[in-house]
Every structure is written in structure tokens, then in C-alpha cells.
Amino acid sequence: MPLFEMTSTTFRPVPEASFAAMGIGERSDIQRLLRTQIDVLGDDLYVLTEEFGDWEDSRRRIDLLAVDAEANLVVVELKRTADGGHMELQAIRYASMVSAMTFERAVQIHADFLRRLGKPGEEAQARLLEFLGWDEPNQEAFAEDVRIVLVSENFSKELTTAVLWLRDRDIDIRCVRLQPYCDGDKTMIDVQQIIPLPEAHDYQVQLREKEQQGRRQRAERNDERLRFWEGVVAIARERNTRHANNKPGAANWLIATSGVRGLGFNYVVVQNYAVVEIYLDRGEAEENKAIFDRLLESRAEIERAFGSQLIWDRLDARRACRIKHRLAIGGYRSPEAEWPVIQTAMVEAMSRFERAILPAIEALDL
């Protein structure tokens, strides 16, 4: 589709261009910008590193290695060509090479990447945990799958047909087109996810039924947390607690306000345990730390009222803070027959936690 500038009197076409003709480099320009603005590709990604090639007997390097919100690794392969070359074959090799990466190794390579950007490498783990919404590393849940994102000025029909075939085999691979336009001294980029392509329509029709079935199967695998939260909310409604009106979702947290801006009472559940916490984030690190320190002064009274010790996370490397209690009684991967016991214990723990800490919060007079 052509790009137009709309004026008061007309639609003025903006000429298509090519990266090569404009002298825009694959690594020096496109990759350099995407490594810190990966959201341009329209996905929830976090870049771990660039030019990654940590394997023997191969000089091949992944343009950008990222992680998504579900802790899957994402191989991002870039080309500035009009057909994409054979980038899908390269990306498949890369995906297999990184498929066994551990969380610890991901932190190491991310620390090196941050240092190359002039940022503190020691923040690597905290940044990654914050993006994933995790309290602590969870190797079992890390890199369960590897996704592939192909980014090019355009793609050949041969390539897109191969990509569609791979998707039918449950390989999570997609194509994003970066079409440049030149308007005087301005360069504009039209970013479009183009799988499926119009050129592959006939093939798409043949695969549609199988693709829909695949989506249903993937949705079934992802609904465990949703069903777990439905049980928590049902108990909260029975007991008329703070989270009674929450809408369950697929994330690993369930949030309700404390009545004070920036202070939220959260449930968090991972595969093997659950957490109740208060999360402090009023937008400014200095204010958050000051509130945390004032609550810490009342630690003995709060823990006495709660009935056990709490975990006080000042999170000095991050903006927010949290105070939490971990319930080591199982998580959403526990057998469903055990869920009611876990869910009831979470609601009861949250009620005790609120009663213990709310007097100290009210005394802050925020």
C-alpha cells in the first residue's frame, strides 16, 4: 500500500525507497536503533544482547536476542534486502543453538550488553526479573520455547511459504516488514507484520483450519493461571475481601489498590509457590524508598500483628519496593485438586497481611 501525506487540499504520495539506495546499514542503522527500541516491532520484547554467537566452530551471530513476557527466548534476524534472502534458515539454526540457554547465562550476556551501552551491568538480573514480573529466577519457566522474528524490507513468496509451513508445525515464527519512504530529508518507516501475505493466500486458506486448531491448543496451555485466579477471586467474593471485584487474567499477579496512590496489595503465583505483598511505586524512586524506610521502622509491630516474619525488599536497583510473604504450599502447576487449599491460604494470608500493615500505612498520612 502506498503512503500519503494528507494536506488541506490533497493526498500527496510519499515515494517508496530502499534501505540500500538510501545508504542505511543493516547493523549500523537498523539494528542499532532496534536494540533500544524493540517495541517498534509491535511485540512485548526485552533485548538481552546483540551480535550473540556463544558457540564453538561457528562464526554465526544472532542480530538481536530478546526475551518475551512469557520468558521465551526470541531470535530477531534482520535483513535490509527486498526478499529476505534465506534468513529463515539462519534463524532456525540460531534458535536451536540458544534453546538450552539458562537464566543465569541470560543474565551474564545481558550484563555484558548493558556495559557496552554504558549502563550498569550489575543491574542485569534486576532488569530482567522486572520485565518478566518475577520475584526471583525461575529456571524451570525460563526459555521453555524459542520464537523467531524475521525483519526485512520485504520477503519473497518462497520465504513466506516456508514460514507458513513452519508455523503449521507449531514453530512460532513471523515476518515483520520495514518499508522505508523518503520525503525530502525525512525518512519514514512503515512497520507491518505481514504473515500471512496476500501472495500466500491460497496456502493460507488450506492451512486456516489447522492454524485455528493450533491456536486453540496454545490457548488451552496458557489458561492455567486464568483458571487459578478465577478460584482466588471466587473465594475473595465469598469473604468480601479487597480483590473481590478483580477480573481474573492470565498474568502471574492479581492487583488491588490499598486506597493510597501507588501502594497496591498484590497476589503473585508462580509454578510452585504463591506470594502476598504490598508493592510501593508512586512514580519516584526517592519517595518509594522513603515510604519503605518509614514502614521498616514499624517492622516489629507489623510482623507481630501478621504472625510471622515478612520479606522486606527495598530493591535498591529498581524504582519500586515491596514487602511480601511467601507461601510455600504450591503454585498454579500444583494438581488442580490442591488448588482450593492453596487459594484459600492465599486469601487468608492477604487478609492477615492487610490488617497487619494498614495501620502503619495510615500513619504515613500520604
C-alpha positions as CSV (number, residue, x, y, z in Angstrom):
1,M,0.0,0.0,0.0
2,P,1.4,3.5,-0.9
3,L,1.9,6.1,1.8
4,F,0.3,9.5,1.5
5,E,0.6,12.8,3.3
6,M,-2.8,14.4,3.8
7,T,-2.9,18.2,3.3
8,S,-5.9,20.5,3.4
9,T,-6.3,20.1,-0.4
10,T,-4.9,16.7,-1.4
11,F,-3.4,13.4,-0.6
12,R,0.2,13.7,-1.6
13,P,2.0,10.3,-2.3
14,V,5.3,9.8,-0.4
15,P,7.8,7.9,-2.6
16,E,8.8,4.4,-1.6
17,A,12.5,4.0,-1.1
18,S,15.0,1.2,-0.3
19,F,17.5,0.9,2.5
20,A,20.3,0.1,0.1
21,A,19.7,3.1,-2.1
22,M,19.4,5.4,0.9
23,G,22.7,4.1,2.3
24,I,21.0,2.8,5.5
25,G,23.0,0.0,7.0
26,E,21.6,-3.3,8.4
27,R,23.8,-3.3,11.5
28,S,25.0,0.3,11.8
29,D,21.5,1.8,11.5
30,I,18.5,-0.6,11.7
31,Q,20.0,-2.9,14.3
32,R,21.5,-0.1,16.3
33,L,18.0,1.6,16.6
34,L,16.0,-1.6,17.2
35,R,18.3,-2.7,20.1
36,T,16.9,0.1,22.3
37,Q,13.5,0.5,20.6
38,I,12.5,-3.1,20.0
39,D,8.8,-2.1,20.7
40,V,8.8,-0.8,17.1
41,L,8.3,-4.4,16.0
42,G,4.9,-4.4,17.8
43,D,5.6,-7.1,20.4
44,D,6.3,-7.2,24.1
45,L,10.1,-7.9,23.9
46,Y,13.1,-7.1,26.0
47,V,16.6,-7.2,24.3
48,L,19.2,-9.4,26.1
49,T,22.0,-8.7,23.7
50,E,23.1,-8.2,20.1
51,E,25.5,-10.0,17.8
52,F,25.4,-13.1,20.0
53,G,27.5,-16.0,19.0
54,D,28.5,-18.0,22.0
55,W,29.1,-21.4,20.4
56,E,32.1,-23.4,19.2
57,D,33.0,-24.0,15.5
58,S,30.7,-21.3,14.2
59,R,31.2,-17.6,13.4
60,R,27.4,-17.0,13.0
61,R,25.9,-14.3,15.2
62,I,22.3,-13.6,16.2
63,D,21.4,-10.0,15.3
64,L,19.3,-9.4,18.3
65,L,18.5,-11.9,21.1
66,A,15.5,-11.0,23.2
67,V,13.0,-12.5,25.7
68,D,9.3,-12.1,25.7
69,A,6.8,-11.6,28.6
70,E,6.3,-15.4,28.9
71,A,10.1,-15.9,29.3
72,N,10.6,-17.4,25.9
73,L,13.8,-16.5,24.0
74,V,13.2,-14.6,20.8
75,V,15.7,-14.7,17.9
76,V,15.4,-11.5,15.8
77,E,17.0,-11.7,12.4
78,L,17.5,-8.6,10.3
79,K,17.9,-8.0,6.6
80,R,17.7,-4.8,4.6
81,T,17.0,-6.7,1.3
82,A,13.8,-6.8,-0.7
83,D,13.4,-10.5,-0.5
84,G,14.8,-11.5,2.9
85,G,17.3,-13.9,1.4
86,H,17.5,-17.2,3.3
87,M,17.0,-15.7,6.7
88,E,14.5,-18.2,7.9
89,L,17.2,-21.0,7.6
90,Q,19.7,-18.9,9.6
91,A,17.1,-18.1,12.3
92,I,16.2,-21.8,12.7
93,R,19.9,-22.6,13.3
94,Y,20.2,-19.8,15.8
95,A,17.0,-20.9,17.6
96,S,18.3,-24.4,18.1
97,M,21.7,-23.1,19.3
98,V,20.2,-21.0,22.1
99,S,17.4,-23.3,23.1
100,A,19.2,-24.7,26.1
101,M,20.2,-21.3,27.5
102,T,19.8,-20.9,31.3
103,F,18.5,-17.9,33.1
104,E,22.0,-17.4,34.7
105,R,23.6,-17.3,31.3
106,A,21.0,-14.8,30.0
107,V,21.9,-12.5,32.9
108,Q,25.6,-12.8,32.1
109,I,25.2,-11.9,28.4
110,H,22.7,-9.1,29.3
111,A,25.2,-7.6,31.8
112,D,27.8,-7.5,29.0
113,F,25.3,-5.9,26.7
114,L,24.4,-3.2,29.3
115,R,28.1,-2.4,29.8
116,R,28.6,-1.9,26.1
117,L,25.7,0.6,26.1
118,G,27.4,2.4,29.0
119,K,24.8,1.2,31.6
120,P,25.5,-0.7,34.9
121,G,25.9,-4.3,34.2
122,E,25.1,-5.2,37.8
123,E,21.5,-4.3,37.1
124,A,21.1,-7.1,34.5
125,Q,19.3,-9.6,36.8
126,A,17.0,-7.0,38.4
127,R,16.1,-5.5,35.0
128,L,15.3,-9.0,33.6
129,L,13.3,-10.0,36.6
130,E,11.3,-6.8,36.5
131,F,10.4,-7.3,32.8
132,L,9.3,-10.9,33.5
133,G,7.4,-9.9,36.6
134,W,9.3,-12.4,38.7
135,D,10.4,-12.1,42.3
136,E,13.3,-14.4,41.8
137,P,14.9,-16.5,39.0
138,N,12.9,-19.5,37.8
139,Q,15.0,-21.7,35.6
140,E,12.1,-24.2,35.0
141,A,10.0,-21.5,33.4
142,F,12.8,-19.8,31.5
143,A,13.3,-20.4,27.8
144,E,10.6,-23.1,27.6
145,D,10.4,-22.2,23.9
146,V,12.3,-20.1,21.3
147,R,10.4,-17.8,19.0
148,I,11.7,-16.3,15.7
149,V,11.0,-12.8,14.3
150,L,12.3,-12.1,10.8
151,V,12.6,-8.4,9.9
152,S,13.3,-7.2,6.4
153,E,12.4,-4.6,3.8
154,N,10.4,-7.2,2.1
155,F,10.1,-11.0,1.7
156,S,9.9,-13.4,-1.2
157,K,7.0,-15.7,-1.7
158,E,9.4,-18.6,-1.4
159,L,10.4,-17.4,2.1
160,T,6.8,-16.6,3.3
161,T,5.6,-20.0,2.1
162,A,8.3,-21.7,4.1
163,V,7.4,-19.6,7.2
164,L,3.8,-20.5,6.9
165,W,4.7,-24.2,6.7
166,L,6.9,-23.9,9.8
167,R,4.0,-22.2,11.6
168,D,1.8,-25.1,10.8
169,R,4.3,-27.3,12.5
170,D,3.9,-25.2,15.7
171,I,7.1,-23.2,15.2
172,D,6.5,-19.6,16.4
173,I,8.0,-17.6,13.5
174,R,6.7,-14.4,11.9
175,C,7.8,-11.8,9.5
176,V,7.8,-8.0,10.0
177,R,8.3,-5.7,7.0
178,L,10.1,-2.4,7.4
179,Q,9.2,-0.4,4.3
180,P,11.2,2.8,4.0
181,Y,9.8,6.0,2.5
182,C,11.8,9.1,1.6
183,D,10.2,12.6,1.8
184,G,12.9,15.2,1.2
185,D,15.3,14.9,4.1
186,K,12.8,12.8,6.1
187,T,13.0,9.0,6.3
188,M,9.8,7.2,7.4
189,I,9.3,3.5,8.0
190,D,6.0,1.6,7.6
191,V,6.2,-1.3,10.0
192,Q,3.8,-4.2,9.2
193,Q,3.5,-7.8,10.3
194,I,2.8,-9.5,7.0
195,I,2.3,-13.1,7.9
196,P,0.1,-14.3,6.2
197,L,1.0,-12.4,3.0
198,P,-1.6,-11.7,0.3
199,E,0.7,-13.6,-2.1
200,A,0.3,-16.7,0.1
201,H,-3.5,-16.5,0.3
202,D,-4.1,-19.9,-1.4
203,Y,-1.8,-21.6,1.0
204,Q,-3.3,-19.7,3.9
205,V,-6.8,-21.0,3.0
206,Q,-5.6,-24.6,3.1
207,L,-3.9,-24.1,6.5
208,R,-6.6,-21.9,8.2
209,E,-8.4,-24.8,9.8
210,K,-5.2,-26.3,11.2
211,E,-4.0,-22.9,12.3
212,Q,-7.2,-22.2,14.2
213,Q,-6.9,-25.6,15.9
214,G,-3.3,-24.8,16.8
215,R,-4.3,-21.5,18.4
216,R,-7.0,-23.3,20.4
217,Q,-4.4,-25.8,21.7
218,R,-2.0,-23.0,22.6
219,A,-4.7,-21.1,24.4
220,E,-5.6,-24.2,26.4
221,R,-2.0,-24.4,27.5
222,N,-2.0,-20.8,28.6
223,D,-5.2,-20.7,30.6
224,E,-4.0,-22.5,33.8
225,R,-3.2,-19.2,35.6
226,L,-6.5,-17.7,34.4
227,R,-8.4,-20.6,36.0
228,F,-6.3,-20.4,39.1
229,W,-7.2,-16.7,39.6
230,E,-10.8,-17.4,39.0
231,G,-10.7,-19.6,42.1
232,V,-8.9,-17.0,44.1
233,V,-11.4,-14.3,43.1
234,A,-14.4,-16.6,43.9
235,I,-13.1,-17.0,47.5
236,A,-12.4,-13.3,47.7
237,R,-16.0,-12.6,46.8
238,E,-17.3,-15.1,49.3
239,R,-15.3,-13.3,52.0
240,N,-15.9,-9.8,50.6
241,T,-12.2,-9.0,50.6
242,R,-10.3,-6.3,48.7
243,H,-9.8,-8.4,45.5
244,A,-13.5,-9.4,45.2
245,N,-14.1,-7.3,42.1
246,N,-10.9,-8.2,40.3
247,K,-11.2,-9.6,36.8
248,P,-9.0,-12.7,36.5
249,G,-6.4,-12.6,33.8
250,A,-3.5,-14.8,32.5
251,A,-0.7,-12.9,34.2
252,N,1.0,-14.2,37.3
253,W,-0.3,-11.4,39.5
254,L,-3.6,-10.0,40.7
255,I,-3.6,-6.4,41.9
256,A,-5.9,-4.3,44.1
257,T,-5.4,-0.8,45.5
258,S,-4.8,-0.1,49.1
259,G,-6.7,3.1,48.9
260,V,-3.4,5.0,48.8
261,R,-2.0,6.0,45.4
262,G,0.9,3.9,44.3
263,L,0.5,1.3,47.1
264,G,-1.1,-1.9,45.9
265,F,-1.9,-5.2,47.5
266,N,-0.9,-8.0,45.1
267,Y,-1.2,-11.7,44.9
268,V,1.6,-13.4,42.9
269,V,1.6,-17.0,41.9
270,V,4.3,-19.0,40.1
271,Q,4.6,-22.7,39.3
272,N,5.5,-23.9,42.8
273,Y,4.6,-21.2,45.4
274,A,2.5,-18.1,46.0
275,V,3.1,-14.6,47.4
276,V,1.0,-11.9,49.1
277,E,2.7,-8.5,49.0
278,I,2.3,-4.7,49.1
279,Y,4.1,-3.1,46.1
280,L,5.2,0.5,46.6
281,D,5.5,2.6,43.4
282,R,4.4,6.2,43.4
283,G,6.5,7.0,40.3
284,E,9.6,8.3,42.0
285,A,12.3,6.1,43.5
286,E,13.3,8.5,46.2
287,E,9.7,8.7,47.5
288,N,9.2,5.0,47.3
289,K,12.4,4.3,49.3
290,A,11.4,6.9,51.9
291,I,8.0,5.2,52.4
292,F,9.6,1.8,52.6
293,D,12.1,3.0,55.2
294,R,9.3,4.5,57.3
295,L,7.3,1.3,57.2
296,L,10.5,-0.6,58.1
297,E,10.7,1.3,61.3
298,S,7.5,-0.4,62.3
299,R,8.7,-3.9,61.2
300,A,8.5,-5.5,64.7
301,E,4.8,-4.4,65.2
302,I,3.8,-5.3,61.7
303,E,5.3,-8.8,61.8
304,R,3.9,-9.3,65.3
305,A,0.4,-8.5,64.0
306,F,0.9,-10.7,61.0
307,G,2.2,-13.6,63.0
308,S,5.5,-14.3,61.2
309,Q,8.4,-12.6,59.6
310,L,8.0,-10.9,56.2
311,I,10.4,-10.3,53.4
312,W,11.4,-6.7,53.1
313,D,12.7,-5.9,49.6
314,R,13.9,-2.4,49.3
315,L,15.0,-3.2,45.7
316,D,17.7,-0.5,45.6
317,A,18.5,-1.2,41.9
318,R,14.9,-0.5,40.9
319,R,12.4,2.3,41.3
320,A,9.8,0.4,43.4
321,C,9.9,-1.5,46.7
322,R,7.9,-4.4,48.1
323,I,7.1,-6.1,51.3
324,K,5.9,-9.7,51.0
325,H,5.1,-13.1,52.5
326,R,5.8,-16.3,50.6
327,L,3.5,-19.3,51.0
328,A,5.4,-22.4,50.2
329,I,2.3,-24.6,49.7
330,G,2.3,-24.9,46.0
331,G,1.5,-22.8,42.9
332,Y,-0.6,-22.9,39.7
333,R,1.3,-26.0,38.5
334,S,0.2,-28.0,41.5
335,P,-2.5,-30.6,40.9
336,E,-5.9,-28.8,40.5
337,A,-7.3,-30.9,43.3
338,E,-4.9,-28.9,45.6
339,W,-5.8,-25.5,44.2
340,P,-8.7,-24.8,46.7
341,V,-6.3,-25.3,49.7
342,I,-3.7,-23.0,48.1
343,Q,-6.2,-20.4,47.0
344,T,-7.9,-20.3,50.5
345,A,-4.5,-20.0,52.2
346,M,-3.6,-17.0,49.9
347,V,-6.8,-15.2,50.7
348,E,-6.4,-15.7,54.4
349,A,-2.8,-14.7,54.3
350,M,-3.7,-11.5,52.4
351,S,-6.4,-10.6,55.0
352,R,-3.9,-11.0,57.8
353,F,-1.3,-9.1,55.9
354,E,-3.6,-6.1,55.2
355,R,-4.7,-6.0,58.9
356,A,-1.1,-6.0,60.0
357,I,0.3,-3.3,57.7
358,L,-2.6,-0.9,57.1
359,P,-2.2,0.9,60.5
360,A,1.4,1.7,59.6
361,I,0.3,2.9,56.1
362,E,-2.4,5.1,57.6
363,A,0.1,6.6,60.0
364,L,2.2,7.8,56.9
365,D,-0.6,10.3,56.2
366,L,0.1,10.2,52.4
